[in-house]
């Protein structure tokens, strides 16, 4: 039961989670990017991670979800608070970490039940999607504050503070 690739995915996922935490702490949830508030960009990113990282065909919406709440093309009547987004993020981290801890390298090449993508394709697709949206949100923060939110990577995993 090889887990070398899965261990790398776990490490990279942890870095991705730390970057989301920094973004959650530094962004202005009410700032507008492309006619949508940042809170909606964050929810869109988290919702996608929640649905697509494991198996998009077997998925339950979060209890607070409303139709189109995750869409960046349709405005929403309500809003999500930093606390709600943080709680949702924490629940996703727990769910994904449990999933990753049960995976083996061989499982990465297989498709989950009813899904047309392999597990590895789902993970890599979410890394791409996730970091694209983090960049957009962080650019909003940079534009508004003149400060650069810290971004963790392979050699820099948990620096001090939220800004460069």
C-alpha positions in Angstrom: 0.0 0.0 0.0 2.1 2.9 -1.3 1.3 6.4 -0.1 4.3 8.5 -1.4 2.1 10.4 -3.9 -0.7 10.8 -1.4 1.7 12.1 1.2 2.8 14.8 -1.3 -0.8 15.6 -1.9 -1.5 15.9 1.8 1.5 18.3 2.2 0.4 20.4 -0.8 -3.2 20.5 0.4 -2.1 21.7 3.8 -0.2 24.5 2.2 -3.3 25.4 0.1 -5.3 25.5 3.3 -2.8 27.8 5.0 -3.1 30.1 2.0 -6.9 30.2 2.2 -6.6 31.0 5.9 -4.4 34.0 5.1 -6.8 35.2 2.4 -9.8 34.9 4.8 -7.9 37.0 7.4 -6.7 39.7 5.0 -9.6 40.3 2.6 -12.4 42.8 2.7 -15.5 40.6 2.3 -17.5 43.5 0.9 -15.0 44.6 -1.7 -16.4 44.2 -5.2 -14.6 42.3 -8.0 -16.3 41.9 -11.4 -19.6 43.0 -9.8 -19.5 40.4 -7.0 -18.5 40.9 -3.4 -15.4 39.0 -2.2 -17.4 36.9 0.2 -19.1 35.4 -2.8 -15.8 34.8 -4.5 -14.7 33.0 -1.3 -17.8 30.9 -1.2 -17.5 30.0 -4.8 -14.0 28.8 -4.2 -14.8 26.9 -1.1 -17.9 25.4 -2.6 -16.0 24.1 -5.6 -13.3 22.6 -3.3 -16.0 20.9 -1.2 -17.8 19.5 -4.2 -15.0 18.7 -6.6 -12.0 17.6 -4.5 -13.5 14.2 -3.6 -16.4 13.3 -5.9 -18.7 15.8 -7.5 -21.3 13.1 -8.2 -21.8 12.2 -4.5 -22.2 15.5 -2.8 -24.5 17.2 -0.3 -24.8 21.0 -0.3 -23.9 22.7 3.0 -27.0 23.4 5.1 -26.9 27.2 4.5 -26.6 26.9 0.7 -29.1 28.6 -1.4 -29.6 28.2 -5.2 -26.9 30.1 -7.1 -25.1 31.2 -3.9 -21.9 29.8 -5.4 -22.4 31.4 -8.8 -20.2 34.4 -9.8 -22.7 35.2 -12.5 -25.8 35.6 -10.4 -26.2 38.1 -7.6 -27.4 36.9 -4.2 -29.9 38.5 -1.8 -28.1 37.4 1.3 -24.5 37.5 2.4 -22.1 35.2 4.2 -20.1 36.4 7.2 -16.5 35.8 7.9 -17.5 33.4 10.7 -19.8 31.4 8.3 -17.1 31.2 5.7 -14.5 30.2 8.3 -16.7 27.5 9.7 -17.4 26.2 6.3 -13.7 26.2 5.5 -12.9 24.3 8.7 -15.5 21.7 7.9 -14.1 21.2 4.4 -10.6 20.8 5.8 -11.8 18.1 8.1 -13.6 16.3 5.3 -10.7 16.5 2.9 -8.1 15.4 5.5 -10.2 12.3 6.4 -10.5 11.5 2.7 -6.7 11.9 2.0 -5.8 9.8 5.0 -7.7 6.9 3.5 -6.2 7.1 0.0 -3.4 5.1 -1.4 -1.3 5.9 -4.5 -3.1 3.3 -6.5 -6.5 4.9 -5.8 -5.3 8.1 -7.4 -5.5 6.6 -10.9 -9.0 5.3 -10.5 -12.3 7.2 -10.9 -14.6 7.6 -7.9 -18.1 6.1 -8.2 -20.1 7.7 -11.0 -17.4 10.2 -11.8 -15.7 10.7 -15.2 -12.4 12.0 -13.7 -9.7 10.2 -11.8 -9.1 11.1 -8.2 -5.8 12.7 -9.2 -7.5 14.8 -11.9 -10.0 16.0 -9.3 -7.3 17.0 -6.9 -5.1 18.8 -9.5 -8.2 20.5 -10.9 -9.0 21.9 -7.5 -5.5 23.1 -6.9 -5.7 25.1 -10.2 -9.1 26.5 -9.5 -8.4 27.3 -5.9 -5.2 29.2 -6.5 -6.8 31.1 -9.5 -9.4 32.5 -7.1 -7.0 33.1 -4.3 -5.0 35.3 -6.7 -8.1 37.3 -7.6 -9.1 37.8 -4.0 -5.5 38.7 -3.0 -5.3 41.2 -5.8 -8.3 43.0 -4.4 -6.6 43.2 -1.0 -3.4 44.5 -2.6 -5.4 47.1 -4.5 -7.2 48.3 -1.5 -4.5 48.2 1.1 -1.2 48.3 -0.8 -0.1 45.2 1.2 0.7 41.8 -0.2 -1.0 38.9 1.6 1.6 36.2 2.2 1.5 33.1 0.0 3.0 29.9 1.4 4.7 27.4 -0.9 7.2 24.5 -0.8 10.0 26.3 1.0 7.9 28.7 2.9 5.1 27.0 4.8 4.1 29.0 7.8 5.7 32.3 8.1 4.8 35.0 10.6 1.9 37.3 10.0 -0.5 37.6 7.2 1.3 40.1 5.0 4.7 40.3 3.3 
